[in-house]
Amino acid sequence: MDEEADGWFDRELAGCSLPDERLNKRLRKLVAQIGSAMGESIPLVCQDWANTKAAYRFFSNDRVIEADILAGHFQSTRERTIVTDGRPKPRRLTCATPI
């Protein structure tokens, strides 16, 4: 994973606080795995049975709440909006630009 991706993960997950630090580490790992193969299935993204099982265990954990995960993303989005005075920052789309 490159430094730019690391920085993006850190910013997006900064406001996310799960009840256990191990869950926070697992979330970061899952976001990196899923981000490396957007749109693919969990087994394909995780590449082996141990990581796949860990991902499914993470998502079925009663202490992992969707709102807690999204809190970091919402905070990051709010901060980006403030920086642009509430106006979306224009992007130049090319064939290589992910949407």
N, C-alpha and C positions, 0 to 999 in steps of 0.2 A: 504494500500500500504506500502511496506517495505522500509527501508532506501536505500537499494541498487537500487531499482527501482526509488525512488525519485532522487537519484544522477544521474542515467542514463538519466532521463527526463531533469534534469537541464542541463547536458552537451549537450544533443542533441538539446535542444531548446535555448541554450545560445546565439547563433548568429542569432536567429529569432527575428525580430522586426516588429510587426504589428503596424498599425497607432494608435491604442487605447489600453490601458492597459487591458481593459475588454476583448478585443479580445485575447490578450496574455494569460489571465487567462483561457478563454474558450478553447483555443488551448491546453493548458497543461492538462486541465480536459479531453478533447477528446482523447488526446494521451494516458492518463492513462486508460480511459475506453476501448479504442480499443486494447491497449496492454494487457489488462486483458483477452481478448477473441479474440485473433487473428483469422482472417478469417471469423468471424461471421458478420451478417448483423448489420447495424446501429441500428435498433429497438431492436434487441436482446442485443447488447452491452450497449445501453443506459437504458434499462430496464423499462422505463415508457414513456408516451407520451410527457411529458414536456421536458425531456432531449433529446428525439428523435427529437422533433420539434426544439429545440435549436441547435442541431447538424446540421440539414438541413439548418436552417437559417444561421448558421456560414458559411457553405460551399457555400451558395448562396450569401453571402455578397460581394458586389462589392469592398469593401476595403480589403478583404482577397484574396491575390494573391498567387498562388501556389509557385512561385519563392521565395517569402518572407518566406513561411513556410519551404521550402527546404533549404534555405540559412543556417539555423542553423545546419541542418543535414550535409550539405556539409562541413561546417566549422569544425564540430566535426570529420567527416571522414578524412579531410585533417590533422587535428592535430594528429589523431591516426596513420596516415601514416607516418608523420614526426617522431613520437616517435619510430616507427619500422624501420626507415631508408628506407621507401618505400617498404619494403617487407611485405607481409601479415604475420600476426602472426599465427603460426600453432595452430589449435584447435583439440582436441581429441573429436571425435564424438562418442556419445553413443546413445542408444535408447531414453534417456531422454533429449538429447541436442536439443534445437530448432534450426532449420536451417533458 
